[in-house]
Amino acid sequence: MKRLFIGIFIPPKVLNKQYPRLKKEFGGIIPGKWVKTENLHITLKFLGYVDNNKIKQINHSLKEIFNNPLQEPIELSGLGVFPNPKNPRILYINVKDNSNFLQELHQSIEKKMLNLGFEKERKPFKPHITIKRIKTDIDTEKFIPKLTKYKDFYFGKLESVEINLIESITLPSGAIYHKI
């Protein structure tokens, strides 16, 4: 069994200037773990623990998107939080899906994975890059103005994307992600 998701890795060069800046500005305000630069990604579909025999079926079902880097520009702009700014648990970089490319890709993946027996996601799809997981309450008086400052901040653009089947290995020191 492997813990898997379908996603897009963010090349480190895209955020190599802004990410350290965010860590510095928000580090003293919000406790929690920053996602390692090499683990930054957009999740298109979380699959959970998957039997090794089913991996071949997933690869076959999605072979047309796994084998073709897609020339689709995607803009990274603004910070956001889940579930809300007064009780943040996830700090993320917003992924602008101006052409609905990611929405359509997500829906296509959902249908194909539903055919393989995976449950449909209950929450609406919101493309984002998780950068920090927040475990405790924070000082919202300090946090909200910082978050507002970065509401429309331009982080960069992905000129093309590569969709991958990714294994997530969780360790006490943090997660390790790698392409399958």
Secondary structure, 3 states (H helix, E strand, C coil): CEEEEEEEECCHHHHCCHHHHHHHHHHCCCCCEECCHHHCEEEEEEEEEECHHHHHHHHHHCHHHHCCCECCCEEEEEEEEECCCCCCCEEEEEEECCCCHHHHHHHHHHHHHHHCCCCCCCCCCCCEEEEEECCCCCCHHHHHHHHHHCCCCEEEEECCECEEEEEEEEECCEEEEEEC
